[in-house]
Amino acid sequence: MSTLAEIEAAVDALPAAEKQQLLLFIAARLRSQGGSLPAPREFTREQVDAWIAEDEADMKGFSDSQPK
């Protein structure tokens, strides 16, 4: 494998547990090479509240659609 497309295709074929191992391997390599993480994203309280409200509404809609 020499191209990113070939590597991506090979990763797609891996079981989930091996994908997780690969991710941890890559993260360790990036840390050892001085790679830095992006700055944490900041969200306003209003954004978080809106996401929670949307999630609650979606859950209620789902629950209401289930046979009883």
Helices and strands as residue ranges (DSSP letters): H 4-12, H 16-32, H 45-65
